[in-house]
Amino acid sequence: MGLLELFGKKEVPSGGALFSLQCDLHPYRLPAHKAEFAELEIKLENVFDKELLTSLIISVPKNIGFDQTGLQTEKEIRLGMLQSKELKHMTIKLWAAPRTPPATYPVKVFALSHYRDYGYVLGEVKKTVDLRVV
């Protein structure tokens, strides 16, 4: 037993992917200047050989939101310990507001693995999906 093992040394994932992240929007476009929503479907799988403390961060531009008012533009979902090969599936509503002009809006989804608590990040996987407002 080495000195570093005494203090709880853990193997840190390096190089390879930690998660398999799939993101889909239904529908792909929303009408401009109307209070309508699209559903962001997220499938997250731990492909690492050990359990990981996991969270998701979803970020949308200013004119899109997670509620009907469009004021909340970032959302963090703490998933807890995700076992190896465990799959999480969730659906998030993204709202356009009456003040949303026509454009293409990038929706960024980050899957983060943490060390001990949510304050320390070991690694991340990022996906960007475009939401069209016409």
CORCOR-V386776 format. One record per residue. N is the residue number from 1. RES is the residue in one letter. PHI is phi in degrees with one decimal (NA if undefined). Layout:
# CORCOR-V386776
<<N:RES:PHI> <N:RES:PHI>>
This chain:
# CORCOR-V386776
<<1:M:NA> <2:G:-83.3> <3:L:-63.0> <4:L:-70.7> <5:E:-69.0> <6:L:-63.2> <7:F:-95.0> <8:G:79.7> <9:K:-60.9> <10:K:-118.6> <11:E:-72.4> <12:V:-97.6> <13:P:-62.9> <14:S:-135.8> <15:G:75.0> <16:G:-69.9> <17:A:-75.7> <18:L:-94.1> <19:F:-132.3> <20:S:-107.1> <21:L:-120.7> <22:Q:-122.5> <23:C:-130.0> <24:D:-135.1> <25:L:-111.0> <26:H:-136.5> <27:P:-76.3> <28:Y:-77.8> <29:R:-139.8> <30:L:-125.5> <31:P:-75.4> <32:A:-74.1> <33:H:59.8> <34:K:-136.1> <35:A:-86.0> <36:E:-125.6> <37:F:-129.2> <38:A:-119.2> <39:E:-102.6> <40:L:-93.2> <41:E:-97.2> <42:I:-118.8> <43:K:-120.6> <44:L:-123.7> <45:E:-126.6> <46:N:-80.3> <47:V:-101.1> <48:F:-78.5> <49:D:-82.3> <50:K:-130.3> <51:E:-71.0> <52:L:-131.3> <53:L:-73.9> <54:T:-127.5> <55:S:-143.5> <56:L:-117.8> <57:I:-123.8> <58:I:-117.6> <59:S:-126.1> <60:V:-124.5> <61:P:-66.5> <62:K:-59.7> <63:N:-87.1> <64:I:-115.5> <65:G:-150.4> <66:F:-96.7> <67:D:-134.8> <68:Q:-68.1> <69:T:-79.5> <70:G:77.5> <71:L:-82.6> <72:Q:-90.0> <73:T:-112.2> <74:E:-140.2> <75:K:-136.3> <76:E:-114.1> <77:I:-119.7> <78:R:-91.2> <79:L:-95.1> <80:G:81.5> <81:M:-77.3> <82:L:-104.4> <83:Q:-67.5> <84:S:-60.8> <85:K:67.8> <86:E:-80.8> <87:L:-114.9> <88:K:-112.8> <89:H:-128.1> <90:M:-146.7> <91:T:-127.3> <92:I:-119.8> <93:K:-89.6> <94:L:-113.3> <95:W:-104.3> <96:A:-97.2> <97:A:-109.3> <98:P:-61.3> <99:R:-97.8> <100:T:-84.1> <101:P:-80.5> <102:P:-64.8> <103:A:-178.2> <104:T:-106.6> <105:Y:-110.3> <106:P:-79.9> <107:V:-108.0> <108:K:-102.4> <109:V:-121.8> <110:F:-115.6> <111:A:-105.0> <112:L:-113.6> <113:S:-106.3> <114:H:-120.2> <115:Y:-109.4> <116:R:68.7> <117:D:-141.2> <118:Y:-75.9> <119:G:-81.5> <120:Y:-116.0> <121:V:-104.7> <122:L:-86.8> <123:G:-165.0> <124:E:-147.0> <125:V:-126.5> <126:K:-123.4> <127:K:-130.8> <128:T:-124.6> <129:V:-122.2> <130:D:-94.0> <131:L:-108.0> <132:R:-92.9> <133:V:-119.2> <134:V:-123.0>>
